[in-house]
Amino acid sequence: MKVSGFTYMRNSFKYGYPVIESIKSILPLCDEFIAVVGKSEDGTREAIEAIGSDKIRIIDTVWDDDLIKGGKVFAQQSNIGLKAVTGDWAFHIQSDEVFHEDDLAEIKKAMEDNLHDKKVEGFLFNFLHFIGDYKHRGTTRKWHRREIRIIRNDPSYYSYKDSQGFRSYPSLADYEKNTNSRKLKVKLLNARIFHYSYCRNPDLLLGKVKSFGSYYAPKEHVLEHYKKFKTFDFGTVADILAPFEEPHPATMKDTIAAQDWTFKHNPNKIDLSPRRMFLHRIEMLTGWRIGEYKNYKIIK
């Protein structure tokens, strides 16, 4: 069995992404790792080289401004990595996602046990979304619960929309038109994805949300919205958070120790509509997320 990891990034340090910790977290499972690095000015490429692993192969790219709208450039960069892998399994990780070393054995066994079972097209993972700092996680519908991160190396598979999971397409033409796609059949694993999208220095986070927002709305609108902010206001993430006291991945140890900001969550300022609050309470009681969007089909 051969496992190929792949990811994409650009200016990761400028916006506070734990890209090195991310890569290192799954590198032990990978026989090769494809890093698709967009042209950066912050040392991202050099830091990936400095990991010093002969498993890592860097593909240099320049992001296409014509694909910015709707985040299409994310899928395009993801597909560059996906189409470069040579393994039986393609293990995708994004720059703000980190896997825990305690979960690697389960992931490896799942890939080994299902290697020849073609009905299993990939694996689905649960997300832990960290909000504000490393001790709080989001629990409401605002944060997606699961996504596919391992798929077979199959030429019909492509990154979906703005790199939200993967689907199968009959042809490249179908993919380019986003027609006739098929959801992949996947197994849900217990392994967790530690997602640090809203857990970083608020100055860096402000830059991140401005940059990310410009992929989905006109840049001038994004800048107008955030012009009153000198730093990111965590109060704008008025959500129900749960305490997290379990160990984080080992690759995050130094990053967490270097936290240079203070986060205070006010549970009295929760901006949820009555409907969303009702749905959240049902989910907390039953585990059922009513009307959840699922870009996959879970099989036993």
Secondary structure, DSSP 8 states (H G I E B T S, - for coil): --EEEEEEESSTTTTT--HHHHHHHHGGG-SEEEEEEE--SSSHHHHHHHT--TTEEEEEE---GGG-GGGHHHHHHHHHHHTT--SSEEEE--TTEEE-GGGHHHHHHHHHHTTT-TT--EEEEEEEEEESSTTEEE-STTS--EEEEEEE--TTEEE-TTT-SEEE-SSHHHHHHT-S-EE-EEEEEEEEEEEEEE-S-HHHHHHHHHHHHTTTS-HHHHHHHHTT-SS--GGG----EEE--S---GGGHHHHHT--------TT-----HHHHHHHHHHHHHS--TT---SSEE--
